[in-house]
Amino acid sequence: MSTTKNIFKKILIWRYKHISERQFVYILSILVGFLAGLGTVILKNITHYIQLLLTIDLLKGYQNSMYFIFPIIGLCIVAIIKKTWLKKHIGHGISTTLHAISKRKGIIPKYNIYASLITAPLTVGFGGSVGLQGPAVSAGTALASYTSKLFHMNTKTRMLLIGCATAGAMSSMFKAPIAGIVFALEVFSLDIAFVSLVPLLLASVAAIVTSYLFLGADVLLGFELNDTFQIRDIGFYAIFGIITGIVSVYFSVVYFAIRKFFYQFEKRFVRLSIGSVIIGFILYAMPALYGEGYGLINNLLKGNHIAAIGNTPFSFDHNNVWIVIVLLLLITAFKAIAMSTTFAAGGVGGIFIPTLVMGSALGNASAKIINTLGFHVSEANFTLIGMTGLMAGVLHAPLTAIFLIAEITGGYDLFVPLMLVAAISFSITKYFVSNSIYTYKLAQRGELITHNKDKNVMMMMQINDLIETNFKPVQPQMLLGEMLKKAVATSARNIFPVVNDDKQFLGIVLLDDIRPIMFDTEMYNSITVEAIMKSAPEFIQESESVAAVMNKFKSSGAWNLPVLREEKYIGFISKSKLLTAYRNKLVEVTV
């Protein structure tokens, strides 16, 4: 081990001497892109082989029954792994990364590298109705964080490499490099200078090359656009934008409602049992919801709705267009329920791909309704644009939605309807649901990164780093003479906190207030601290945000404010130190 450390140390010294900081960041961005791409490839391959194993000829006669049993088995295996081996919480990859950026200086626990790579394929491979994009981002960003730590990179570079990993994971998953970069900038709200786009580009390219090396030219969503945009359809697209906005709100409401329902049960076993059974029944009735759902999307794009819907246990006339429409709308509605229940039962996955599945089914059903009513629109185009609408609404990522579908189709012929539907859907969803599923909890805790640089910097600052403790506390019964001897004479500060025996904060004594009497020895034994103390203009609770502290300094006009922990004094924060720390943090995180 020591030999390895010495070799690595020599490599770092050589790097400092021969490679500039910018060049080394470029090298690391390529490395992180490769690792993120490799992680995505591993995720897809493990999931594919699990699904292949579960579709052996021996089980084909019991396929619908297996749709009920497999998810239960998968969720149980994941629960056992989490409880006996990992023994750690595995959150949504993107939410976890956002929290690490805002509150942990981009430091992500190392176990996130392998936790998602193991549990997500088991969840999805056995039929859990979630996606792999979130786990791919989780593994990639954890690798980026560990790489930055290994090479002693600063916080600014760590944030950039996390963005590179995110772009790489997205690019590798869909072979869509521009969408990957936009996703990293849009969802993580990274404030990146133009020159820093180069590492994102390098990471994106490295990830795609990795994907091509291991998977060839195969793509998850491959479609050649045949029907061009017709201006006469613009009204239908506008109405469809409203529909996707409403369904996006439905998606979020269902997710939070199911989460709330399940988390009223304190025991994980109860949540696992109830969730597994619900998932089993849903997949038994709607096999199209099994796993990620790429098969459904690709079949709808090919115009094969019978293969997309799958072999349900019920006898439906799939040649009746209205029955097909109803089934597609049911798939749209129940995909949100199946995904949310999978998460609540303890499954590991992402929400990105379920939104694509819902959008494709909704778009195809909408086009069929329009065509049945005597008009003519392209079902394939509506299927694609439905994915854009749901992505823009549910994820609050309209630009990612537009560029992903544009890259999937290999051109920008649908750019006008893509922009229109994305804008309408995003606006409606944003009005009713102010934060996406990724960011809702973070926003509630005041930990959400936004495009407001000032708020972001204050959010990344920690109250405990600002507290100064070199103040001399005094007690209310203490005489003036004793205070002068024990506190004033030995302190370099001009403010003295007054506390009782239990360290509860009572007030303050300012040096300016006692200066007129501090040399009058006759008062040393006649005046107590209680007689000369005053209330603090304001006080700070240790749990408060830095933004709240900044506002308290502004409203009180004070230069020092006491900090309390459950009414007990722990120190002071000075305005000068707060502003200095703010400036330093701003320099540190500006990429």
N, C-alpha and C positions, 0 to 999 in steps of 0.2 A: 504493500500500500504506500509506504514512504517513498519507494522508488518511482511509482507512478506519479505521486505528487511532485517529486523533484523534476521529473521530465516535463510535466505540465507547467510547472513554474518556469522552466527554461523556455518553453514555447511562448508563454505570456511575455517574458522579458524580451525575447526576440521580436515578438509582435510590436511591443512598444517602441522598439528601436527602428524597425524597418517598414511598418505599415501605419499609415495615418488613421486617425479615428474614423473619418468618413469612409475610407476604403474598407476598414474592418467592419463597419456597420453594413456595408453592401454585402460583404462575404457572409456575415451572420444572417442577413435577410434571405439570402439564397439557401443557407443551411436550414433556417426555420421553415422556409417554404417547402423544401424537400421533406423535412420531418412531418410537417402538417399534411402534405400530400400522401406520404407513406402511411400516416395514421388513418387517413380517410380510406385508403386502399385496404388496409387491414380490416377496418370496420366493415366495409362492404363485402370483402371476401369471407370473413367469418360468418356474417349474417347469411350470405348466399349458401355456404356449405351447410349451415344448420338447416335452412329451408330445404335444401336438396336432400339432406338426410331424412327429413320428415315427410318427404313425398315419394318414398320407395313404393314399388309395385304392391308390396304386401298390404299396405294401408289404403290403397286407392278405393277399395270397396267400402271403406268406412270414412270417406273423406269429410263428410259433413259432421259426423260425430267427433272426428279428430279436431275440427275447428273449435269445438267446445272444450276439448280436453287439453290441447297443446298450450293455449295461453295460461291455463291454470298451472301446468307443469313449469313453464318458463318463469312465471312470476314467483313461484315457490323456490326455484333454484336461485333466482336473483336475491330473494329475501334471505336464504341460507348463507349465500356468499357475503352479503352485507353484514349479517349478524355475527358470523363465525370467523370471517377472514378480514374483511376490510375494516369493520367496526367504526366506520365513519360515514357521515352524511354525504350523499352524492346529489347535488342540486342540479338544476337545469344549467347546462354548460354556459349559455350566454349570460344568464342572470348571475351566476357565480363569478364569471369573468368581470362583469360590470361592477360587482361589489369589490372585487380585488383591485380594480383600477381606482375606485373612489376612496376606499378606506384602508387598503393594504399596500399602497404604492406599487400595485401591479404584481405583488408577490402571491403566487398561486401554489398551494400545497402540492408536493411532488406526486402524491398518490392519485391525483386527478389524471395523470398521464395514463395510467393503466386501468383505473377504476371503470371509466366509461368504455374502454376498449373491450372489457370483459362483460360488463353487465348489459350494455346497450344491445349488442348482437344477440344475447340470450333473450332479452325482452322482445326485440323485433323478430328475430328468427323463429321464435315460438308463437308469433302471431300478435304480440302487443301492438296496438294501433297507434304507434308513434313513429317519429322519424329518426334518422341518424345524423342530421346536420348539426344539432346541438352537441351531441357527444363528440363529433369530429372537431368542432370548435373548442370544446373543453380540453380534449387531449392535445390539440395543437397549441393552444395558449399556455397550457401547463408546461409543455416542452419549451416554448419561447421564454417563459419566466425562468425556468431552470437553466436554460442556455445563457441568459443574461447574467444570472447569478454565477454561473461557472466561469464566465469570462470577465467578471467584475465590472459589468456595465452599470451606468447610472440609471436613475429612475426614468429620465427622459427617453433613453434608448430602450429601456425595458418596455415602456408603453408603445413605442414604435414597433418593436418586435412582436408584441401581442397583436397589434394591428396587422402585421405581416402574416402571422399564423392564421388569423381569422380570414384574411383574403385568400390565403393558400388553401385552407380547408374548403371554402366555398368554391374556389376555382377548380380544385381537384374533383369535388363532388359532381359538378355540373359541366365541367370544361367550359367555364364562362368567366374569363379573367377580369373583364371590366366590371361585371356584376359583383365579383368577389371584392374588388377594391372599394366599390361604392358601398357594399354592405358593411365593410369594416369602418368606413367613415360615417355612415348614416346611423347604424345601430349603436356603435360605441361612442359616437359624438366626438371623435378624435379631432383635436385642433392641430392640424398638421400643415406645416409650411410647404410651399410648392416643391422645394428641393427634397423634402422627405417622401414625396410620391415615388421617387426612384426605388427605394427599398421595397415599397409595396408592389411595384411593377415586377421587380426581380423575384420576389417571393411568389407572386401569382404565376409567373412563367415557370419557376422551378417546380411548383406544385403540379401544374398541368403536365409538364414533361414527365414527372414521376408517375402520374396517372397513366399517361400514354405508354410508358415503359412497362408497367405491370398489367394494364388492362387493355392495351391496344386502342383502337379507334372507337370502341364501344362507348356509348353514352347512355345515361339513365333516361334522359328525355331527348330523343332525337326526332326531329320533324322538319320536313321540307315544306315551306309555305307554298301552297298552290293557288289559294284564293286571295286576291289582293283586296285592299280596303276600297269600299265603294262609298262615296260621299252621301248617297241616299240612305245609308244605314246609320248615319250619325245620331239620329233621334233614338234608335233602338239602343245604341251604345250608351247614350246619356241615361236612359231609363235603367239600363243594366247596371250602370255605375251606382245608381241609388240602391238597387237591389243588393249588390255586393256589399255596400256600406251597411245596410240593415243586417245582412247575414254575418258580417264581421262583428257587429255589436252582439248578435246572438252567440257567436263563438265565444267571445270574452265573458259574457254573462253566464253561459253554461259552464265554462271552465271554473270560474270563481264559485259558482253555486255548488258544483259537485265537490270541489275542494273543501268548501265549508261543511258540507254534509258529512264527508268522510272524516274530517279532522275533529268532529265531535266525539269520535271513538278514540280514546287514548291509546288503546293497545294496537300495535301494528298488526298483530295476527288477525284481529277483527277486521281491520281495513283490508288486509290481504284476502281474507276469506270472502267478504262481501264483494269486493272489486273483481276478484277472479271469476266468480260465478256470473256476475253481470256481463263481463267481457265475453265469457264463454257463450252465453245466450245470444248476445249481439252478433258474434262472429258465426254462430251456427245459423242464424237467420239471414245474415248478410255476409257471405264469404268475401265479398269485394273489399271489406274493411280489414281483412287479415293482413298484418304486417304494415309496411310503409304505404303501399298502394300504387307503386309505379305502373304495375300491370294495368290497372284501371285507367290511368291517365293515357298511357300509350295506346290502349285499345280504343278509347274514345277519340283520340286524334286520328286513328286509322279508320274511324267510322264503324267499328265493330262493337256496338253497344251490348250485344249478347254476351260476348267474351268478357266485356268490362263488368257486367253485373254478376257474372259467375253462375254456378249451379246452386241455386237456392233450394231448400228442402220443400218449397211450395211449388205448385203447378201453375205457373203464370204463362200467359200467351205473350211471348216476347216480340211477336209481330204486331201487336197492338201498341201503337205509338203512345197512347195515353197511359197505358200500364208502364211502359218504359220510362216515361216522364215522371210518374209517381215514384217508381223505384229509384231513379236518380236523385230525386228530391229527398227521399228517405235516406239515401246514402249520404247526402249533404248534411242532413240534420243529425244523423247518428254518428258520423265521423267525429264530430266535436265531443259527443257523449263518450264514445269509445276511447278516444285519446285521453280525455280528462280522467276517466275511470282507471285507465292504465297507469297514469301518473299517481293517482290517489291510492292505488293498490300497492305501490312501491316499485313500479316499473321505471326504467331509465331510458330516456330518449329525448327527442326534440319536438317542437311544434311547427317548425318551418315546413316540412313536407306534408303534414296533415292539412295545412292551409292550401297547398297546391291541389291535393286530392279533392277537397271540398269545392274549391274554385272550378276545377275541371268538370265535376259532376253538375254543379250549378249552371255553368256556362253552356254545357251541352244540352241540359234540360231546357234552359231558356230559349236556345236556338230552335229546338224541336217545337216548342210552344209557338214561337213566331212563325215558323214554317207551316205548322198545322193550321194556323189561322189564315193562311192564304198568301203570306209574304214569302220572301226568300232571302235568307242570310246564310253565311257559312258556319256550319256547326263546328268545324275545326277551329276557326278564328275565335268564336265565342268560347270554346273550351280553353284556348290559350289566354284570352283576355279575362276569363273568369278567375284563372290563377293569379293574374296581375291584381285584380280587384281585391281578392281575399288577402293576398300578401300585403298590399298597401294598407288595408284596413286593420287586419289583426296584428301585424308586426309593426305598424306605423313606419313602414319603409317603402314609400312610393317609388323612389328612384331605383332601389334594388329591384323592385317588382318589374319596372319598365325595362331596365337593361338586361335582366335575366331572360325574360321572354324574347326580347329582341335578339339576344345571342343564341338562344335555343333554336330560333327559327332561321338563323343565319342571315338576318338582314333587318332593315328598319321599315319595311313596307306597312307594318301595323302600328307605327309609332304614334300616329294621331289618336286612334282609339285607345291605345295603351295609356297614353298620357291623360286622356279625358276620363277614362274609367278609374285610373289610379287616383287622380285628383279628387274626383267626386267621392269615391269610397273612403279615402283617407280623411277628407273633410267631415263627412258624416260620422265616422267612427271616432275621430278626435273630439267632436262635439259631445258625444255621449260617454266615451271612455277616454279620459284624458291621458292615460298611460297604457302602454302595451302590456301583454302578459309578462314579457321579459322584465319590464321596468316598474310594474305596479307596486310591488313590495318595497323596492328600493326608494321609490318616490315617497311612499308613506313614511319611511324612516328618514327622509331627507338625505339620502345617499346616492341620488341619481345624477349621473354625469349628463350634462346638456351642452348645447353650443354656446352657453353663456360662460365665458372664460373666468370672470370674477367669481361666480358661484362655484364653478368647478374647483378652482384653487382653494377657496375657503372650505369646500367639502373635503378635500384631501388633507387638510390640516387637522391635527389632533390637539384637543384642549390640553391634555396632560403634558404635551411638549412645551406649552406656553406658561405653565404655572411656575411661579417663583416662590421659594419657601424661606428665603433669607430675611424674613421679617420677625421681629421679636414680639411674641404675644404677651399681653399683660392681662391681669385679672381685675374685676371691678372693685374689689375691696383693697387693692394695693394702694399704699400711700404714695403721694407725689415723689417724696424723697427716694423711696424704694424703686419706683419706676425709673427715675433719672439714673440711679446707680446700676440697676440690673438690665435695663432696656435701652434707654437713650444713649448712655455712655458706651455701650458695646455694639450699637447698630449703625450701619451705614445708610439706613433708610430713614425717611422722614414721616413714616406712617406706621402706626402700631395697632394691630388688631386686638380687640378686647374679647376674651373668651372666659367661660366659667370652668369649673372643675371637670365637666364632661366634654370640654372642647367645643361647646356650642358657641356660635358666633353671636356677639351681643352688639358690637359697634366698633368704632375706630377712634383713635386719638391722633390728631395731627400735630407735628412738631411746631407748626406755626401757631397753634392754639395755646400751647403751653410756654412759648418763648417769653412772653411778658412776665411770667411768674416763676420761671425755672431757676432764676438766681436769687429769689426771695426765700431765704432759708426758714423764715418763720412759717411759711406755708407747707413746708415739707411734711410735717406731721399732722396737718389740719385738713388737707384736701385729698380726697381719694380719686382714683381713676374714674369711678362711676360718675363723679360730679363734673368731670371735664370731657367725658367721651360724647360722641355724637353718632347718629345713624349714618351708615354708608349711603352714598347717593343711589347706589344700585348694587346688587350682588349677582353672582353667576353660579348656576348649578353645574356641577362637573359634567352632567349628561347633555348639556346644551351644545348646539352647533356653533361653529366659529362665526357663521353669519349672524346668529342671534347675539353673540358676544359683541360683534362689531356694531350692531344696532344699539346695544346698551351703552357702549362708549359714546356713540353719536348723540343719543338722547340725554345722557346724564352730564356730558361735558367733562367727565372725570378722566384722570390719567392712570389711576390704579383702581381696580375693582376686586373685592374679595371673592374667592371661589369656595363654594360649600359642597359638602357631600352629606346629604340628609341633615342639613342644618348645622353640620359640624365644619369648622374652619380647617382648610387644608393649604391655603396659600393665596397669592394675589396674581392677577394678570395685569401687566402694564400695557398701555396703549402703544408705546414705542416698540416694545418687544413684539407685539402682535403685528404691527405694520412691517417690521423688519422680517419677521417670519413669512408674512404674506409675499413680500417682494422676492425673498429667497425661493419660496415654493413656486412662484410664477416663472422664475428663470429655470427652475429644475424640471418642470413638466412641459414647458413650451417646446414642442418638437420642431 
